[in-house]
């Protein structure tokens, strides 16, 4: 398996981390100074995800895919290998986000699974670890705000 992974314990119950992940997606999903426009985020099995990421120098990177599995407060699996209606697309990864209770906190795990070692290594070279960790830092900021009410 050609996987990249980050994992951390977030100081909040799963319900709050789930709320931050699902309802505040645009606030955390891309590392600053990039921004995210959510075109569609139909968070259900078979639902479409369509995003536009914008960089500080005018860069644009669109992403479209589908959710393969959504288990509330447990697991979200998505891929860009398919578009809405199960239309095949040029694949890059399958993303798996897992949320597990951990002594009143949440063990959050995010995986990127690739079709080849070359694709995995390309993703690592693009900055997987610092990028996904920065996004998860931002997720934790949203979680802290939600906890404060």
PyMOL commands that set and color helices and strands:
alter all, ss='L'
color gray80, all
select helices_A, chain A and resi 14-23+25-28+117-125+128-148
alter helices_A, ss='H'
color red, helices_A
select strands_A, chain A and resi 2-10+35-41+48-54+60-71+75-79+82-83+87-88+94-102+105-114
alter strands_A, ss='S'
color yellow, strands_A
deselect
rebuild
show_as cartoon
